[in-house]
Amino acid sequence: VEDGVSEDEEDEDEKDEDDEDKEIEKVEGIPEFWLTALKTNPQFADIITEKDEEAMKHLVDIRMAYFEKPGFRLDFEFSPNDFFTNTILTKTYFYHDEPGYGGDFVYDHAEGTKIDWKEGKDLSVTVETKKQRHKGTNKTRVVKKTVPAETFFSFFSPPVAPEEDDEDEEEDEDIDERLEADYGLGEELKDSIIPRAVDWFTGKALQYQDNGDQYDDDFEYDDDEEEDDDDEDDDEDEDDDEQPAKDEKAPECKQQ
């Protein structure tokens, strides 16, 4: 026995880890494993579009790593595809060097890989075509304009915190909300999706969440009952205060 842990317990823990690794390796070989796992998660299901799915079918692995400076890196590995030339798309989250109140790390900013889109395959924009007529010659011409499109791949172009002297409060609030949402996605990947990838693929992770919500719903508090409990506590306190008067020996009782 070493440090309160027996050799049998250590061997059992190592066996469990090996079995878990083998299970992950086995399931990750299934086509569209990571796409399915992400789509099962409510936070990512909201940002993955139908157009994204064709590209994300080539997502073969997601890895997380910490580094010396406070923060973590997420690596998305893709097989060759018709959409971009990158093999790995990276998203890095940085914390402030100094911990915040309570000792927790405080989010600072995030950086993402520039995606090298193939011609005509950029999922982050849509092309709008309009006809313009010249007033003098009455000739028409076709004008193409690109506008931003909703896509999962915007995840790799994180929002930037507003400048301190920015006076547009509404815009600042919008950016703050986007920053918070982006940080939440990173934390969800780090703490839940990557370590429990198999459960998200099979849908078992949702059962855990539902059970947790049901557990919370089973314990609802009644304001009237809380007030009654407070009244009972007050009555008990009053009884305790009166007790020494009834029993003069009480103050003399001391623990040896």
C-alpha positions as a LaTeX table, in Angstrom:
\begin{tabular}{lrrr}
\hline
Residue & $x$ (\AA) & $y$ (\AA) & $z$ (\AA) \\
\hline
Val1 & 0.00 & 0.00 & 0.00 \\
Glu2 & 1.35 & 3.43 & $-1.01$ \\
Asp3 & $-0.25$ & 6.75 & $-0.01$ \\
Gly4 & $-3.39$ & 4.93 & 1.06 \\
Val5 & $-3.87$ & 3.28 & $-2.36$ \\
Ser6 & $-3.30$ & $-0.46$ & $-2.77$ \\
Glu7 & $-1.58$ & $-1.96$ & $-5.79$ \\
Asp8 & $-4.81$ & $-3.78$ & $-6.66$ \\
Glu9 & $-6.68$ & $-0.45$ & $-6.76$ \\
Glu10 & $-3.99$ & 1.11 & $-8.96$ \\
Asp11 & $-4.10$ & $-1.86$ & $-11.34$ \\
Glu12 & $-7.91$ & $-1.61$ & $-11.48$ \\
Asp13 & $-7.76$ & 2.13 & $-12.27$ \\
Glu14 & $-5.22$ & 1.53 & $-15.04$ \\
Lys15 & $-7.41$ & $-1.25$ & $-16.46$ \\
Asp16 & $-10.45$ & 1.05 & $-16.47$ \\
Glu17 & $-8.46$ & 3.76 & $-18.27$ \\
Asp18 & $-7.19$ & 1.25 & $-20.84$ \\
Asp19 & $-10.72$ & $-0.07$ & $-21.44$ \\
Glu20 & $-12.02$ & 3.50 & $-21.84$ \\
Asp21 & $-9.24$ & 4.37 & $-24.31$ \\
Lys22 & $-9.98$ & 1.22 & $-26.33$ \\
Glu23 & $-13.70$ & 2.06 & $-26.38$ \\
Ile24 & $-12.98$ & 5.58 & $-27.62$ \\
Glu25 & $-10.60$ & 4.32 & $-30.31$ \\
Lys26 & $-13.17$ & 1.76 & $-31.45$ \\
Val27 & $-16.07$ & 4.21 & $-31.68$ \\
Glu28 & $-14.03$ & 7.06 & $-33.15$ \\
Gly29 & $-13.41$ & 4.90 & $-36.19$ \\
Ile30 & $-17.09$ & 5.23 & $-37.05$ \\
Pro31 & $-17.79$ & 7.72 & $-39.87$ \\
Glu32 & $-19.09$ & 11.11 & $-38.70$ \\
Phe33 & $-18.34$ & 10.25 & $-35.06$ \\
Trp34 & $-17.41$ & 13.80 & $-34.04$ \\
Leu35 & $-20.10$ & 15.44 & $-36.15$ \\
Thr36 & $-22.71$ & 13.28 & $-34.42$ \\
Ala37 & $-21.25$ & 13.98 & $-30.97$ \\
Leu38 & $-21.28$ & 17.74 & $-31.57$ \\
Lys39 & $-24.80$ & 17.76 & $-33.02$ \\
Thr40 & $-26.04$ & 15.89 & $-29.94$ \\
Asn41 & $-24.78$ & 18.70 & $-27.71$ \\
Pro42 & $-27.42$ & 21.48 & $-27.54$ \\
Gln43 & $-24.87$ & 24.31 & $-27.59$ \\
Phe44 & $-23.20$ & 23.12 & $-30.78$ \\
Ala45 & $-26.38$ & 21.88 & $-32.42$ \\
Asp46 & $-27.50$ & 25.52 & $-32.53$ \\
Ile47 & $-24.50$ & 26.66 & $-34.59$ \\
Ile48 & $-24.00$ & 23.75 & $-37.01$ \\
Thr49 & $-25.84$ & 24.39 & $-40.27$ \\
Glu50 & $-26.82$ & 21.91 & $-42.98$ \\
Lys51 & $-24.11$ & 23.34 & $-45.23$ \\
Asp52 & $-21.54$ & 22.84 & $-42.46$ \\
Glu53 & $-22.29$ & 19.14 & $-42.21$ \\
Glu54 & $-20.72$ & 18.26 & $-45.55$ \\
Ala55 & $-17.42$ & 19.74 & $-44.39$ \\
Met56 & $-17.69$ & 18.44 & $-40.83$ \\
Lys57 & $-18.10$ & 14.88 & $-42.02$ \\
His58 & $-14.34$ & 15.10 & $-42.51$ \\
Leu59 & $-13.70$ & 15.95 & $-38.84$ \\
Val60 & $-11.71$ & 12.95 & $-37.57$ \\
Asp61 & $-10.55$ & 14.11 & $-34.14$ \\
Ile62 & $-10.79$ & 16.86 & $-31.52$ \\
Arg63 & $-7.99$ & 17.21 & $-28.98$ \\
Met64 & $-7.39$ & 19.51 & $-26.03$ \\
Ala65 & $-4.06$ & 20.53 & $-24.52$ \\
Tyr66 & $-2.95$ & 22.89 & $-21.78$ \\
Phe67 & 0.17 & 25.00 & $-22.09$ \\
Glu68 & 2.49 & 26.88 & $-19.73$ \\
Lys69 & 0.71 & 30.21 & $-20.01$ \\
Pro70 & $-2.77$ & 29.95 & $-18.43$ \\
Gly71 & $-5.15$ & 28.67 & $-21.07$ \\
Phe72 & $-5.85$ & 25.72 & $-23.35$ \\
Arg73 & $-5.80$ & 24.80 & $-27.02$ \\
Leu74 & $-8.37$ & 22.88 & $-29.06$ \\
Asp75 & $-7.24$ & 21.07 & $-32.21$ \\
Phe76 & $-9.77$ & 19.98 & $-34.83$ \\
Glu77 & $-8.25$ & 17.49 & $-37.26$ \\
Phe78 & $-9.82$ & 17.09 & $-40.70$ \\
Ser79 & $-9.26$ & 14.61 & $-43.50$ \\
Pro80 & $-8.76$ & 16.00 & $-47.03$ \\
Asn81 & $-11.94$ & 17.68 & $-48.23$ \\
Asp82 & $-13.38$ & 19.97 & $-50.90$ \\
Phe83 & $-13.79$ & 22.98 & $-48.61$ \\
Phe84 & $-10.40$ & 24.04 & $-47.20$ \\
Thr85 & $-6.76$ & 23.03 & $-47.33$ \\
Asn86 & $-6.05$ & 23.11 & $-43.58$ \\
Thr87 & $-5.44$ & 19.75 & $-41.94$ \\
Ile88 & $-5.85$ & 21.10 & $-38.41$ \\
Leu89 & $-7.95$ & 24.05 & $-37.28$ \\
Thr90 & $-6.94$ & 25.41 & $-33.88$ \\
Lys91 & $-8.78$ & 27.50 & $-31.30$ \\
Thr92 & $-6.78$ & 28.80 & $-28.33$ \\
Tyr93 & $-8.28$ & 30.28 & $-25.18$ \\
Phe94 & $-6.13$ & 32.52 & $-22.98$ \\
Tyr95 & $-6.66$ & 33.38 & $-19.32$ \\
His96 & $-5.27$ & 36.36 & $-17.44$ \\
Asp97 & $-1.94$ & 35.65 & $-15.75$ \\
Glu98 & $-3.34$ & 36.70 & $-12.39$ \\
Pro99 & $-6.24$ & 34.62 & $-11.01$ \\
Gly100 & $-9.48$ & 36.36 & $-10.19$ \\
Tyr101 & $-11.44$ & 36.56 & $-6.96$ \\
Gly102 & $-11.58$ & 33.14 & $-5.35$ \\
Gly103 & $-8.49$ & 31.90 & $-7.19$ \\
Asp104 & $-10.28$ & 31.02 & $-10.44$ \\
Phe105 & $-8.76$ & 31.79 & $-13.82$ \\
Val106 & $-10.30$ & 34.76 & $-15.63$ \\
Tyr107 & $-10.92$ & 34.56 & $-19.38$ \\
Asp108 & $-8.89$ & 37.04 & $-21.42$ \\
His109 & $-9.31$ & 36.34 & $-25.13$ \\
Ala110 & $-9.33$ & 33.65 & $-27.81$ \\
Glu111 & $-7.52$ & 33.17 & $-31.11$ \\
Gly112 & $-8.42$ & 30.93 & $-34.03$ \\
Thr113 & $-6.83$ & 29.53 & $-37.15$ \\
Lys114 & $-7.29$ & 31.37 & $-40.43$ \\
Ile115 & $-9.17$ & 28.96 & $-42.66$ \\
Asp116 & $-7.78$ & 28.60 & $-46.17$ \\
Trp117 & $-11.01$ & 28.14 & $-48.09$ \\
Lys118 & $-10.95$ & 26.64 & $-51.55$ \\
Glu119 & $-12.40$ & 28.76 & $-54.34$ \\
Gly120 & $-16.16$ & 29.00 & $-54.12$ \\
Lys121 & $-16.30$ & 26.87 & $-50.95$ \\
Asp122 & $-16.19$ & 29.51 & $-48.21$ \\
Leu123 & $-18.99$ & 28.57 & $-45.80$ \\
Ser124 & $-18.59$ & 31.77 & $-43.81$ \\
Val125 & $-20.08$ & 33.92 & $-46.57$ \\
Thr126 & $-22.84$ & 33.80 & $-49.13$ \\
Val127 & $-22.69$ & 35.44 & $-52.54$ \\
Glu128 & $-25.56$ & 37.70 & $-53.49$ \\
Thr129 & $-26.03$ & 38.54 & $-57.17$ \\
Lys130 & $-27.74$ & 41.75 & $-58.23$ \\
Lys131 & $-28.38$ & 43.45 & $-61.55$ \\
Gln132 & $-27.63$ & 47.14 & $-61.93$ \\
Arg133 & $-28.91$ & 49.31 & $-64.79$ \\
His134 & $-26.95$ & 52.35 & $-65.96$ \\
Lys135 & $-29.23$ & 55.39 & $-66.13$ \\
Gly136 & $-27.51$ & 56.95 & $-69.13$ \\
Thr137 & $-26.87$ & 53.95 & $-71.37$ \\
Asn138 & $-29.65$ & 51.75 & $-70.00$ \\
Lys139 & $-27.19$ & 48.85 & $-69.99$ \\
Thr140 & $-27.26$ & 46.30 & $-67.19$ \\
Arg141 & $-24.43$ & 44.63 & $-65.35$ \\
Val142 & $-24.26$ & 41.83 & $-62.78$ \\
Val143 & $-22.76$ & 42.70 & $-59.41$ \\
Lys144 & $-21.73$ & 40.05 & $-56.91$ \\
Lys145 & $-21.51$ & 40.85 & $-53.22$ \\
Thr146 & $-20.42$ & 38.62 & $-50.34$ \\
Val147 & $-22.25$ & 38.82 & $-47.02$ \\
Pro148 & $-21.49$ & 36.98 & $-43.77$ \\
Ala149 & $-23.28$ & 33.65 & $-43.30$ \\
Glu150 & $-24.07$ & 31.69 & $-40.17$ \\
Thr151 & $-21.69$ & 28.77 & $-39.85$ \\
Phe152 & $-19.97$ & 26.61 & $-37.26$ \\
Phe153 & $-16.65$ & 27.71 & $-38.71$ \\
Ser154 & $-17.13$ & 31.21 & $-37.31$ \\
Phe155 & $-15.98$ & 29.48 & $-34.12$ \\
Phe156 & $-12.44$ & 29.98 & $-35.42$ \\
Ser157 & $-12.97$ & 33.75 & $-35.81$ \\
Pro158 & $-13.79$ & 34.69 & $-32.21$ \\
Pro159 & $-15.16$ & 38.13 & $-31.32$ \\
Val160 & $-12.77$ & 40.77 & $-30.03$ \\
Ala161 & $-13.42$ & 42.64 & $-26.79$ \\
Pro162 & $-14.43$ & 46.30 & $-27.33$ \\
Glu163 & $-12.06$ & 49.14 & $-26.57$ \\
Glu164 & $-12.47$ & 50.83 & $-23.20$ \\
Asp165 & $-13.24$ & 54.20 & $-24.80$ \\
Asp166 & $-15.92$ & 52.74 & $-27.09$ \\
Glu167 & $-19.10$ & 54.73 & $-26.46$ \\
Asp168 & $-21.52$ & 52.44 & $-28.32$ \\
Glu169 & $-23.09$ & 50.64 & $-25.35$ \\
Glu170 & $-25.48$ & 48.50 & $-27.39$ \\
Glu171 & $-22.66$ & 47.22 & $-29.58$ \\
Asp172 & $-20.51$ & 46.57 & $-26.50$ \\
Glu173 & $-23.29$ & 44.54 & $-24.90$ \\
Asp174 & $-23.69$ & 42.51 & $-28.08$ \\
Ile175 & $-19.96$ & 41.77 & $-28.21$ \\
Asp176 & $-19.91$ & 40.87 & $-24.51$ \\
Glu177 & $-22.70$ & 38.36 & $-25.09$ \\
Arg178 & $-20.84$ & 36.87 & $-28.04$ \\
Leu179 & $-17.63$ & 36.67 & $-26.00$ \\
Glu180 & $-19.43$ & 34.90 & $-23.19$ \\
Ala181 & $-21.07$ & 32.46 & $-25.62$ \\
Asp182 & $-17.75$ & 31.76 & $-27.33$ \\
Tyr183 & $-16.02$ & 31.11 & $-24.02$ \\
Gly184 & $-18.88$ & 28.79 & $-23.03$ \\
Leu185 & $-18.38$ & 26.73 & $-26.19$ \\
Gly186 & $-14.69$ & 26.31 & $-25.42$ \\
Glu187 & $-15.38$ & 25.25 & $-21.85$ \\
Glu188 & $-18.06$ & 22.81 & $-23.01$ \\
Leu189 & $-15.59$ & 21.15 & $-25.36$ \\
Lys190 & $-12.85$ & 21.02 & $-22.73$ \\
Asp191 & $-14.90$ & 19.83 & $-19.76$ \\
Ser192 & $-17.67$ & 17.76 & $-21.32$ \\
Ile193 & $-17.57$ & 16.86 & $-25.01$ \\
Ile194 & $-13.94$ & 15.76 & $-25.37$ \\
Pro195 & $-13.67$ & 13.71 & $-22.14$ \\
Arg196 & $-17.13$ & 12.16 & $-22.70$ \\
Ala197 & $-17.12$ & 11.94 & $-26.48$ \\
Val198 & $-18.57$ & 8.43 & $-26.57$ \\
Asp199 & $-21.50$ & 9.44 & $-24.36$ \\
Trp200 & $-22.26$ & 12.41 & $-26.61$ \\
Phe201 & $-22.06$ & 10.19 & $-29.69$ \\
Thr202 & $-24.48$ & 7.64 & $-28.23$ \\
Gly203 & $-26.71$ & 10.27 & $-26.63$ \\
Lys204 & $-26.13$ & 8.95 & $-23.11$ \\
Ala205 & $-24.76$ & 12.35 & $-22.07$ \\
Leu206 & $-28.21$ & 13.86 & $-22.62$ \\
Gln207 & $-29.69$ & 11.32 & $-20.24$ \\
Tyr208 & $-27.28$ & 12.49 & $-17.56$ \\
Gln209 & $-28.39$ & 16.07 & $-18.15$ \\
Asp210 & $-32.09$ & 15.13 & $-18.09$ \\
Asn211 & $-31.62$ & 13.19 & $-14.87$ \\
Gly212 & $-29.90$ & 16.18 & $-13.32$ \\
Asp213 & $-32.76$ & 18.49 & $-14.33$ \\
Gln214 & $-35.31$ & 16.01 & $-13.04$ \\
Tyr215 & $-33.44$ & 15.79 & $-9.74$ \\
Asp216 & $-33.60$ & 19.58 & $-9.39$ \\
Asp217 & $-37.32$ & 19.58 & $-10.24$ \\
Asp218 & $-38.00$ & 16.99 & $-7.54$ \\
Phe219 & $-36.76$ & 19.37 & $-4.86$ \\
Glu220 & $-38.85$ & 22.52 & $-5.08$ \\
Tyr221 & $-39.03$ & 24.78 & $-2.09$ \\
Asp222 & $-42.25$ & 26.30 & $-0.75$ \\
Asp223 & $-41.85$ & 29.83 & 0.57 \\
Asp224 & $-44.46$ & 29.17 & 3.25 \\
Glu225 & $-42.61$ & 26.09 & 4.43 \\
Glu226 & $-39.35$ & 28.04 & 4.58 \\
Glu227 & $-41.03$ & 30.71 & 6.69 \\
Asp228 & $-42.47$ & 28.02 & 8.97 \\
Asp229 & $-39.01$ & 26.51 & 9.34 \\
Asp230 & $-37.60$ & 29.92 & 10.25 \\
Asp231 & $-40.34$ & 30.37 & 12.85 \\
Glu232 & $-39.54$ & 26.98 & 14.34 \\
Asp233 & $-35.86$ & 27.88 & 14.48 \\
Asp234 & $-36.71$ & 31.12 & 16.26 \\
Asp235 & $-38.87$ & 29.22 & 18.77 \\
Glu236 & $-36.04$ & 26.79 & 19.42 \\
Asp237 & $-33.62$ & 29.67 & 19.97 \\
Glu238 & $-36.02$ & 31.22 & 22.49 \\
Asp239 & $-36.33$ & 27.88 & 24.30 \\
Asp240 & $-32.55$ & 27.62 & 24.44 \\
Asp241 & $-32.31$ & 31.10 & 25.93 \\
Glu242 & $-34.86$ & 30.24 & 28.60 \\
Gln243 & $-33.32$ & 26.90 & 29.53 \\
Pro244 & $-30.60$ & 28.18 & 31.92 \\
Ala245 & $-33.24$ & 29.97 & 33.97 \\
Lys246 & $-35.06$ & 26.69 & 34.53 \\
Asp247 & $-31.93$ & 24.75 & 35.29 \\
Glu248 & $-29.40$ & 26.69 & 37.36 \\
Lys249 & $-26.76$ & 23.99 & 36.91 \\
Ala250 & $-26.59$ & 24.43 & 33.15 \\
Pro251 & $-24.01$ & 27.28 & 33.12 \\
Glu252 & $-21.66$ & 25.21 & 35.27 \\
Cys253 & $-21.51$ & 22.33 & 32.78 \\
Lys254 & $-18.07$ & 22.30 & 31.12 \\
Gln255 & $-16.38$ & 19.77 & 28.88 \\
Gln256 & $-13.25$ & 18.30 & 30.44 \\
\hline
\end{tabular}
